[in-house]
Amino acid sequence: MIPWERLDAVMLEDGVELRLMRRRTEFSIMLGSNELMNSRLSGSEEALANLAADKLQGRPGLRMLIGGLGMGFTLRAALKALGADARITVAELVPQVVAWAKGPMSPVFGDCLDDPRVALAEADVGELIRNARNEWDAIVLDVDNGPDGLTRQGNDALYSAAGLGAAHRALSSGGIFSVWSSAPDAAFTRRLKQAGFGVTEVPTRASTKKRGARHMIWLAVKQG
């Protein structure tokens, strides 16, 4: 068995270590003992963008906010699915994750960060959402392992009633709020509906080959 090599690490504000690991050409991002993502498993992260793009197909000048850079799976899927007039902002709070994307993980990212449709903001996605009104056609979140603040406790606010109300106000009419999770969460589904969203739960596979762990994506449409 080829051992994992620790390339870099950063201590997050909640006292948990975020680590970048490599084994040959395979990368893993770990939070404590939890693997947040692996470069071999991109299926559900790609679905996060594709489901939103399909729902908004044909909307001109589409504006998408992606919460969490990760390994760029969601971003690359969005670039492939959206037209030349789309504008995508990726919010990533941890500077080291951006540095990993431009450094050791650049073979994974390719040239997607250089696409003229992309703006990379080293910022809290929650703040961008709270400050927006009818600004985004799609908001897609992949910042935790589910609708709770795993990577940082401050992220809990994204999934609260107040946070979902902010997301509803930030979206344009008929806009999409798409959230990735490692597992279902009935309480979160109820909160989405209470915030004024029409909700579809979409089970997805971790692997693009339709194998591996089952994940959940909430596809929520702004109503009213």
Sequence and secondary structure as in RCSB ss.txt:
>XXXX:A:sequence
MIPWERLDAVMLEDGVELRLMRRRTEFSIMLGSNELMNSRLSGSEEALANLAADKLQGRPGLRMLIGGLGMGFTL
RAALKALGADARITVAELVPQVVAWAKGPMSPVFGDCLDDPRVALAEADVGELIRNARNEWDAIVLDVDNGPDGL
TRQGNDALYSAAGLGAAHRALSSGGIFSVWSSAPDAAFTRRLKQAGFGVTEVPTRASTKKRGARHMIWLAVKQG
>XXXX:A:secstr
    EEEEEEE TTS EEEEEEETTEEEEEETTEEEEETTB HHHHHHHHHHHHHTTT TT EEEEE  TTSHHH
HHHHHHS TT EEEEE   HHHHHHHHTTTHHHHTTGGG TTEEEE S HHHHHHT SS EEEEEE SSSSSS S
S GGGHHHHSHHHHHHHHHHEEEEEEEEEEESS  HHHHHHHHHTTEEEEEEEEESSTTS S EEEEEEEEE  
